[in-house]
Amino acid sequence: MILEDRIKNYWEGEAQTYSEGIQEELKNDLRRIWKKIILENAPAAVTNRKLKILDIGTGPGFFPIILGEEGHDVTGIDLTENMVACAAKNAESENVKATLLTMDCHDMAFADESFDLLICRNLTWTLDDPEKAYQEWYRVLRPGGRMLIFDACWYLHLYDEERNLAYQKKEEEIHQKYGRRIHEHKDQAEGDALSKNLFMSDKVRPQWDLNIMLQFGMTRVFADMGVSRLTMEERDLELWDFHRPFMVAGEK
């Protein structure tokens, strides 16, 4: 089985677990916080109309729900049918309308310059060819539009012995306190195996992302290494402190 198929099959199996996590986020203040972060970093040029937004790797539909309820025109895409099905169910439960499509983000069925804002959370690390994906995302972004990517260097410790030793120590602390691993998935063995083969796992980020955005023609790029302090509760901050999630953004 080729790597792209393995990635798709893996996330098909994780859909329900991730949907339960999204449902918990929708119940607490993270709903308001994420909305605030995204809209504060939206294109400044769009002031007199609702945004046309593309959520790439929408998963169980968190962003289409919280942005759709503000009246924005949100399209969410995901490679996995199970994630899209969960997103549709969650949107219906929240009484929010959104366009939800099964689609490969490396090759999207949208016209050039279709969207004001592209958003993406915890997806880029999983991509088979992120450079191709970034080029495709740039294509569908309107001039003056922005791209907001939320992610982390989830597996860089696999390629750095000193970093890996620190990771193992941190994982022991987490297990003693919470009875779980730092990275915990339904199919743990396949998740561990995939992480060692993914293109992004050995990349130093967000510097890699910033360089790619500039390469494809972004006129302005910036990164925020402190976004997790706003978007995570106390336990999650402790779990993910070793990886330190970031936001990287580019303006066309």
N, C-alpha and C positions, 0 to 999 in steps of 0.2 A: 504494500500500500504506500502511495506517495505521501510525502509529509503534509501537503495541503489537505488531503482526505483524512489523514489521522487527526489533524487539528480540528476539522469540522466535526468528525465523529465524536471526538472528546467533548467538545462544547455542547453538542446535542445532549449528551448524558448529564451535563452540569446544569441544564436550564432550570429545573425545578428548584434546586438548591439556591441558585442565584436569584430566582424569582422571590423566594421567601425572604432573602436578604433585602431586596428592593422594597418589598411590602413593609418591612420594619422601618426602612429609611423614610418611607412616605408618612409614617405615623409620628415622626419626631421632628425636631427643629432643623434637621439637616435639609429638609425639603426647602425651607426658606433660605437657608445659607447658600445652598448650591445655586438656587435661582438668582440670588443677589450677585454671586461671583460671576456667573455667566453673563448676566445682563449688564453688569458694570464694565465688562470687557468686550461687549458687543461693538460692532462698527459705529464709530461716532457719527459717520456721515448719514446713517439712517435714523432720522429723527421724526419724520412725519408719517410713518406707516409701520405696520407690524412687520417683524422680521420673517424672512423665509429661511428656515433653519434645517440643516441636515445633521442628524445624529448618526454617526458612523459606528457600527457595532453596538446598536441600541440595547442588545440583551433583553431583559424583561421590561424595558420601556420607561425607565425612571425619568430621563430628560424629556421625552415627548409629553409625558404627563405634567411635569411641573412647568414646562414652558408653554404647552398647549393651553393650560388653564389660564394663562395670561393673554390668550388670544393670538399668539404667534402661529404661523403656518409651519408646522413641524413634520418632517419626514424622517422616520427611523428605519435604518436598514441593518440587516444582520445576515451572516452567511448561513446560520442554522435555523431550520424551520421551527424547532422546539422553542428557541428563544423568541422568535416572532409571535408564535402562538401564545406564549406567556405574556408578552408585551400587549397583545390585543386584549387578553383577558383582564390584565391589570388596568389598562386604559378604560375599558368598559366599566370596571368596578369603581373607577374614579370619575366616571361620567365625562371623560375627555376624548375629543376626537383627534385622531392623528393618522397620518398615512404610514403604514408599517409594511415593509417589503422584505422578502428574502432576496439578497443580492450580494455579490462579491464586491468588496470595496476596492479591489484592484482594477475592476472593469465595470464601471457603473453606467446604467442606462439613463443618464441625464444629459441634457444639452450643455454646452459650454456656458459658463458664467450664469448658473441657475440659482445660486444661493448667496445670501448675505453673510451667513454664519455657519461654519462647520464646527461641530463639537464631537469629542471622542474621549471616552473614559476607559482606561485599563484594557485597551485593545491592541495598541501598536506593538506591544511586546510579543503578541501571539502571531504576528503576520509572517507569512512565508516570504514575501518580497516587499518590505516596507518602503523601499525607495520608489518602486513602481506605484505603490499606493499613494504616497505623498504627491507624486506627479499627477495622478488622477484626481486627487482632491483639489490640487491647485487649479486644474482645468475647469472644474465645475464652480469655482468660487468667483464671485463678481469682483471687478476692480473696486478697491476700497473695502472689500469684505475681509473678514477675519476667520482664522482657524485657531481653535482652542483645544489643545491636547493635554489630557490628564493621565499620567502614568508614573512609573518608577523603574529603577534598575533592579528588578525583582530577583535576578539570578546571576548578577555579576560576581557574587562570591564563589561561584563554581570555577572561575577562571583566575582567582587570586588566592594563593595559599594563606596569606596573613588574614585576608578578609574572611576566608572560609572558617578559619579557627575562631574568629570573633563571632561569626554567625552561629557556629555550633554551641558556643558558650551562651549566646543569647537564646537559642532554641531550648537549651536545658532550663534556663530561667523561666521561659514561657511555659514549658511543660509542667514544671513544679508549681507554678502559680495558677495556671488555667487548665491543665490536663489536656493540652492539645499541641500540635506543631504550629510553627509560624505559617507555613503554607499547608493548608488542609483542604483536600478536594474529595469528591465522591470516589473517583478512580485515582487514588494516590499514586499507584505505580506508574500508570500511563502519564499522569501529570509530571512526575519527576523525570520520566524518560523524555518527554517532549521538550521540557525546559532545557535540556542539555543540547538539543538540536536546533533550537530556534535562532534565527539570524540576530535578533536583538540582544540575546542573553549576555554576550561579551562586549557590548557597546557601552561606552561611557556617555551617559545621558544626563541632562538634556542637550549637551553640547552637540552630539550627533544630529539630533533633530534640528537644532538651530542652523547647523551647516547645510543640511539638506534643504531647508526652507529658503535660505539665501541662494542656494544653487539653482532652485527652480524659479527664482525671480521675486520673492517676497520683498517688499520695500522697507518693512520694519519687522524685527523679531525681538522677542523678549521672553524671559523665564522667571517663574516665581517658585522658589524652593520652600516657601513657608505655607503653601496652600493647605497642607494636611492639618495645620494647627486650627484651621477654621472648619474643615469638613469631616473631622474625625472625633469621635467620643474618646474618653480617657483610655479604655481598654484597647481600642483600635490604634490609638497613638502609640501605645506601648508595643503592640504587636508589630506595627510597621515602621517603628522608629529606625530600625536597622536599614531600611530601604529608602525612607524619606521621599514620599510621593511629591511630584512637581506638576506645575502647569507650564507648558511651553506654547507660545502663541506667535502667529505670523499674520501680517496684513499685506494684502495684494495691492 
